Amino acid sequence: MTAAIEDGSLPVRRLESYHKLIRENRRIVAKTDARVRSEMLKEWKRMGREGRTAMELKRGGRGR
């Protein structure tokens, strides 16, 4: 996909729109599918941990 963006055959805005649709679809499926909901929760928790660790390191902490 990056090659298509670089050569101009795929507008960046269109790719962003596609990614947004994918996220929206996952949220809709997660409302009825416990497995998908669980996977999304694990991903959110992982991203939260990474964000907290990055902020601790940025502020001079030693991380976990």
Backbone bond lengths (Angstrom), bond angles and torsions (degrees), N, CA, C in turn:
res aa  C-N    CA-C-N  psi(-1)  N-CA   C-N-CA  omega(-1)  CA-C   N-CA-C  phi
1 M - - - 1.436 - - 1.519 111.68 -
2 T 1.306 117.70 -34.24 1.458 119.11 -179.26 1.524 110.88 -63.83
3 A 1.321 117.30 -33.52 1.464 120.11 177.83 1.524 110.00 -65.06
4 A 1.320 117.51 -39.90 1.462 121.28 179.47 1.529 110.58 -66.08
5 I 1.317 117.16 -36.25 1.467 120.34 177.47 1.519 109.90 -69.28
6 E 1.330 115.99 -43.44 1.458 120.24 -178.75 1.523 112.46 -63.52
7 D 1.326 117.53 -39.83 1.468 118.78 -179.19 1.535 112.84 -85.16
8 G 1.347 116.13 -1.65 1.454 120.27 173.59 1.517 115.52 86.59
9 S 1.315 118.46 2.42 1.467 119.97 -179.74 1.531 112.49 -79.57
10 L 1.335 117.06 -14.36 1.464 121.40 177.20 1.530 108.70 -130.52
11 P 1.330 117.21 112.70 1.469 119.14 178.84 1.534 111.06 -66.69
12 V 1.315 116.81 142.91 1.463 122.66 179.87 1.524 109.77 -58.23
13 R 1.311 116.25 -40.88 1.469 120.85 -179.01 1.527 111.54 -59.81
14 R 1.312 116.74 -37.47 1.464 120.43 179.66 1.525 110.86 -68.29
15 L 1.328 117.79 -39.98 1.456 121.90 177.23 1.524 110.51 -64.26
16 E 1.335 116.93 -41.99 1.465 120.66 177.76 1.522 110.81 -62.28
17 S 1.317 116.70 -39.54 1.457 121.42 178.56 1.532 110.61 -63.62
18 Y 1.320 116.19 -41.11 1.465 121.03 178.08 1.528 110.38 -61.23
19 H 1.327 116.55 -45.50 1.468 120.03 -179.88 1.528 110.76 -63.42
20 K 1.324 116.95 -37.59 1.460 120.63 177.92 1.522 110.69 -63.41
21 L 1.326 117.44 -42.38 1.468 121.09 178.19 1.524 111.52 -62.09
22 I 1.325 116.71 -39.37 1.465 121.26 178.44 1.533 109.65 -62.50
23 R 1.345 116.93 -45.45 1.473 120.66 178.79 1.524 111.19 -61.97
24 E 1.331 116.50 -43.97 1.461 120.57 179.71 1.524 111.01 -61.12
25 N 1.326 116.57 -42.65 1.459 121.02 179.70 1.528 111.23 -63.17
26 R 1.328 117.44 -40.94 1.476 120.65 177.42 1.516 111.14 -60.72
27 R 1.335 116.91 -40.87 1.469 120.34 -179.96 1.524 110.86 -65.41
28 I 1.318 117.09 -40.27 1.465 120.76 179.11 1.525 110.12 -64.53
29 V 1.324 117.35 -44.62 1.462 121.57 179.14 1.522 110.26 -64.47
30 A 1.332 117.43 -37.91 1.470 121.78 -177.59 1.525 111.95 -63.83
31 K 1.327 117.18 -24.80 1.459 119.52 178.99 1.521 112.03 -64.33
32 T 1.334 117.01 -28.87 1.458 120.39 -176.76 1.525 113.92 -113.50
33 D 1.334 117.86 -13.54 1.462 121.14 -175.44 1.530 109.71 -114.31
34 A 1.318 116.61 110.00 1.461 121.73 -176.76 1.523 112.30 -63.20
35 R 1.328 117.52 -34.36 1.461 120.88 -179.22 1.534 110.52 -65.02
36 V 1.313 116.80 -45.78 1.468 121.07 178.96 1.518 109.95 -64.80
37 R 1.328 116.87 -41.21 1.461 121.71 178.88 1.525 110.11 -60.02
38 S 1.334 116.79 -42.55 1.457 121.75 179.23 1.528 111.17 -64.64
39 E 1.334 116.89 -42.11 1.468 120.86 178.77 1.525 110.59 -62.94
40 M 1.333 116.88 -41.74 1.459 120.52 179.62 1.524 110.48 -64.88
41 L 1.320 117.66 -40.76 1.466 121.46 179.24 1.526 110.50 -62.86
42 K 1.334 117.17 -43.12 1.462 120.71 178.02 1.528 110.63 -60.98
43 E 1.338 116.20 -42.03 1.462 120.72 -179.83 1.532 110.64 -64.61
44 W 1.337 117.45 -43.77 1.463 120.93 178.25 1.519 111.02 -61.47
45 K 1.327 117.12 -42.34 1.466 120.66 179.53 1.528 110.70 -64.39
46 R 1.348 116.41 -41.06 1.463 120.55 178.84 1.528 110.33 -62.38
47 M 1.330 116.93 -45.39 1.462 120.48 179.95 1.527 110.96 -64.49
48 G 1.330 116.94 -36.95 1.462 120.62 177.47 1.513 111.88 -63.69
49 R 1.338 115.84 -44.05 1.470 119.65 177.66 1.524 110.72 -61.01
50 E 1.341 116.53 -44.52 1.461 119.96 -179.64 1.524 110.84 -62.81
51 G 1.323 116.59 -40.24 1.465 120.56 178.88 1.512 112.23 -64.90
52 R 1.333 116.41 -44.07 1.469 119.75 178.58 1.521 110.94 -63.20
53 T 1.324 117.17 -42.19 1.464 121.22 179.30 1.516 110.42 -62.84
54 A 1.329 116.95 -43.31 1.464 120.68 179.53 1.526 110.77 -62.06
55 M 1.327 117.10 -41.51 1.464 119.94 179.37 1.524 111.40 -67.48
56 E 1.323 117.50 -38.72 1.463 120.19 177.61 1.542 110.06 -61.54
57 L 1.321 115.55 -44.66 1.470 119.40 -179.98 1.525 110.65 -65.76
58 K 1.338 116.93 -39.04 1.452 121.33 179.90 1.533 110.88 -63.72
59 R 1.313 115.82 -35.85 1.470 120.21 -179.05 1.515 112.97 -85.83
60 G 1.303 117.01 6.90 1.460 120.38 176.68 1.498 114.42 93.60
61 G 1.319 117.63 8.01 1.453 120.46 177.77 1.526 110.47 -76.22
62 R 1.271 115.07 175.71 1.461 118.19 -178.62 1.517 112.34 -99.58
63 G 1.319 119.37 -1.94 1.448 121.37 -179.73 1.510 112.25 76.59
64 R 1.290 116.37 -174.09 1.473 119.94 -178.62 1.475 111.20 -111.25
